[in-house]
């Protein structure tokens, strides 16, 4: 397979470090779906009258306490990926079963980074990697960096210029080819590299942040971003342009107090096109999104599991901690002479932390589990 080619302007002797870094960043392999991180956790409850309808709500303090107990033996959820999520689901399901009649009546739902967030993260990580690598080469004198006013630069910044021959060597080191000229497929006015990549990813789902939409209009339609973005924001605030939070399909309610977040709020491709047609003379149109694959379309939603109490969170935490130490709650070994027993070990792990705030909470929870037969000592 032939190497991808970087095209430089014919006759040029130097290249902006920013141009090179952005081009390299967009050539990073897009992260697999399994590496997408959790962006939001919510709870899903089933309506009492319509059992087929489920409702997504934000997690409350008690809900978070239950999850913290259920996941006590797992790494922090903040950076968990899609591939790791099943472990958290299993631990939650186990905590639900352990809680019995005190189990919550909701299931936990995870919203993962979408294609745009994944691609943006991949670009940023690749950008940082090349900044570090190029910076070391410049510091070691293997790559020369020039300031725009002539003198040599001793460190890398996006404003410095790199000699073409050094650019060629670095690209070849990274597995890319170098040529003078324009890419054969390039349109008359291409998007800037980073924006081109992100625009392609946003186009897959047909949702664009207002800021990204303005950037695309600047590159593809010649509009000034500083002029068009405030108009998009005003249209969103007035309700003329529906906007949505990432991952949500219910539009944000608009009123005089609404705060539009151009870096966060998203608009659908067809709503943007309708607004262009009705309120501007912009002829550019955002493309329709790509259809989901049959596997994605057929993927069933997670089944609702089972209201949350502090005692249920305590019980689940104790049982989870026992199993994490390789012990069977139904066959706890007797204390060895002079050695702390299982209860003391578990207490040292959990006592004083949520949901065991209070000097007697742990002891009462342990006794409760013993009375219910969920903790049994070997005789």
N, C-alpha and C positions, 0 to 999 in steps of 0.2 A: 504494500500500500504506500503510495507516494506521500511525502510529507506535505503538510499544509504550508501555503506560501504567504509570506508577508510581503506586501508590495509597497515600495518606497517611491516617492516622487522622483521622476527622472531628473538626473543632474544634481540632486541634493547631496550635500556633504555631511550634514548632521541631522539628527532627528530629536524631537522633543521626548524627554523621558516619559512624560505623561501619555503620549500617543502609544509608545511601545508598551508601557505597563498596562494600559487599558486593553490593548489588543491581546496581550498575553492572558489577562484575567478572563476575557470572554472565551478564550480557547480552553479553559479548564473543563475537565469532564464534569458534566452536570451531576450533582449528588444523586444517588439512587433514592427512590422513594423511602426505602427502609431507613435512611439516615435523616429523614425529616424529623425535626424536634417538636415536642409538644408546645403549642402556642397558647392554648387555653384549656382549662378544665371546667366542666359544668356538670350539673346533675340532671338526669332525665327522669321525670315522674309520669305516671300514667293517670289520666283523668278518671275520676270516680264514676262519671256517668258514661263517658265514651271510652271504653277500654282500649279502643284501637288508636286513640290519640295520645301522643306523648308530648310533654312540655319540657323545654330546656330552661333551667334556672341557674343563677349564680350560686356557688357554694357558700353556705353560711359558716359561722365560727364552729358550731357543733359538727357540721359536715366535715370541715377541714380537720377537726380533732379526730374524727373516726378514721379518715384517710391516713392521717399521720400515724395512728396506731396500727392500722392494717399494713402500712408500708414501712414499719419501723426497722425491719431488717433489710430493706432494699436501699440502693443509693438514692440520693435526693432526686425528686421527680423533675426538677427544673430543667435539666438537660437530657431527660430521657428521650430516646428516639422511637420511631414507629416500630422498629425491630424489637426494642426492649419492652414495649407497651404490654404485650401478652403476660409478662411476669407480674406486672402491676394488676392486671385484670384478674389473674389467678389468685393473687394475694387478697384482693378485694372480695372475690367470690368466697374464698375461704373464711374471711372475717365475717361475711354475711351469714354463712352457715353456722359459724361459732356463736354468733349473737342470738340465734334462735328467734324467739318471739319478739325480742328487742331489736331485731335487724331493721335497718332503714328501708323505706319504701321507694328508694330511688337507685338508679344505676349511675355510675360515673362515666362520663363521655369525654373523650379527648379530641381536641381539634389540633391537627398538625399543620405545620408550615405548608403552604400551597406552592405551586410551581414558581410563582414570582419570588416568594421569600427564599425558597431553596436556591434558585438561580442567583439571587442577589447575594446570599451568603456564600455560595460557591465562588462568585466573582471576587468578593471582598477577601476571602481567604487566599485565593490565588494571587490577588494583587499584593497582599502583605508578604506572601512567600517570595515573589519576585523582587519586591522592594528590599527585602533582607539580603537576597542573593546578590543582586546588583550592587547594593551598598557595600558588601564585603569586597567585591571585585574592584570597586572604585577606591576603597580605602587601601587595598593592597596594590594599587597601581596597574592592575591588569586591564581595567576599563577606564578610559578617560572621560571626565565629565566637565563640560564647559558652561560657564554662566553666560547669559544672553549678552552681557556687556563685554565679553571677551576672556577675562581671567579664568584659569582653571578652578573648578570646584573640587573640594576635598570630600564632599559627602553628597548623597543623592537627595534630590527633591524633584518634584514633578515639573519644576520650571527650568531645570538644567537641560543642556543639549548633549547628545551623545554622538560621537563620530560614527558615520555610516559603517565603517569597517568593524568597529566595536559592536555595533548593533547586529551586523551580520554574524560575527563570531558568537555572540550570546544566543541569538536565535538558533544557530546550528547546535550549540550546546544543549538547548532545550528541545531539540528534535524537529525544528521548523526550517523551512527553506526561505531564501531571500531573493527577491528580484526587484528590478526597477520597473515601474509601469503601474497600470491600474488593473484590478481584478477583472477578468472578462465578464463577470456577471453583474458588476457594480452599476447601479443606476446613476443618473446624472448628479443627484444630490443625496448621497447615502446618509443614514443616521450615524451619529457618533458611535464608536464601537460599543461602549457600555450600554448606551441607550438602545442600540439595535438589538443586543442580546436580550435585555429586559423586556423590550417591546414584543419580541417574538414569544417570550414565555408568557407574558400577560395575554397575548392574542390566543393562546391555547385555551384559556378559560373565559375569554371575552370580558374580563374585568380589569379596570385600570384605576390606579389612584389618580386623583385630580392632578397631582404634580407630574406623574408619569405621562398622563394624557397631554398635558401642556408641553412636555419635552418632545413628545412624538409630533405634535402639531408644529413645533418650532423646526424640527428637522425635515418633516415630510411635506409641510404646507407653507413653510416660510413665515409662520406667525412668530411674533415676539413673545417669548414665554412670560416676561414680566407684564405683558398686556393681557394675554389670554387666560393665564391662571387665575387672576382676581375675578375675571368674568365667570369662569367655571365655579369658583367658590360662591359668588353672589347668586348664581343660578341654583346651586345646591341649597343655599340658605333660604331662598324664596320658594323652593319646592318645584321650580321649573325643571330641574335636573335631579332625578332621584339618586340618592347615594346610599351606600350600604357599608356596614362594618365588614372587615374581612371574614369570609366564611359564612356570613349571614345572608339569608334571602328575604328577610323582612326589612323594608327600607327604613332609614332613620326618619323620625318625625321632625319636621322643620317648624321652627318658630323664631321669634325675634331674639331669643336667648341661645339659639343653637350655635355651637362653636364648630365651624367647619375645620377639619384637619386634612389639608391637602396631601400630606405624606401618608395618610392612613385610610381616609374614606375613599371608597371605590364607586365607580359608575360603570354600568354595563355598556357594552359597545353600541347596542341599538338605541339606548337612551341618549348617548352622546351624539350619535348621528342624527337623531330626531331633533335634538336641541340645535345642532349646527344648521339644519335645514330651516327650522322655524325662526331662529333668532340671529343668524349670521349669513354671510355669503361664502363661508368656507366650503370648498368643494371636496376636501379630503373626507373619506369615510373609513371608519375602523372596520376591519374584516370580521365576519362571523366567526365564532369560536370553533375549534375542532370538536367533533363529536366524541363522547367518551367511548372507550373500548368496551366490547361486550362483557368482559370480565368486571370492569368497573361498574357498568350499568346493572349487572346482575348481583353485585355484592349486597347482601342483606344488611339492614341496620342492626346494631347490637340489641339483643333482647333486653328489655328492662328487667332488672333484678328486683330485689326487694329493697318508718320514721326513725330517726337516730336519737339515741340517748347516750348519756355519759357512761352508764354502766355497760352498754353494749360495746362502746369503744374500749373501755378498760378490759373487759373480758377478752375481746379479740386481740388486744395487745399482749396480754399474758400468754394466751395459747400460741400466738405467733412466735413470741420470744422463746417459749419452751421448745418448739419444733426447730427453731433456728439453731439451738444448741445440740440438736441431734437426739432429743429426748422425746418419748411418747407420753403425752399428758395422761393417758390411761394406765401408765405403768411407770411412775416416777420411782427411781431407786431410793433406798433408805439412806439416811445420812451416815457417812463414815465417821468414826470417832475422831473428834477434834477437827473435822473438816466441814466447811459450809455445805449445806444441802442444796437441792435444786431451787427451793423457795428463796433461799438467801441469795443465790446467784441471779435469779430473775429479778428479785427486788433491787439488787445493786445496779442492774441494767436499766430498769424502768422508773424506780421511785424518784419523785421530785420533778419528773418531766411530765408534760401533758400526755395523757389525761389523769396523771397521778399526782396532782398538786394538793398536798395535805398529808399529814403524818399518818393517818389511819386508812387512807383510800386504798392503798395496795393490799393491806391485810384483809379488808372487807371484801375486796374483789376476789382474792384468792379463796377465802372461805366460801363465798357464794358459788364459785366454780366447783369447789369440793362437794358442797351440799347437793349440787345438781348432778354430780357424778361425772363432770367433765374433766376433773383432775382426780386421779386415783393413785394412792401410794402403794407400792409393792410391799406386801406383808412379809 
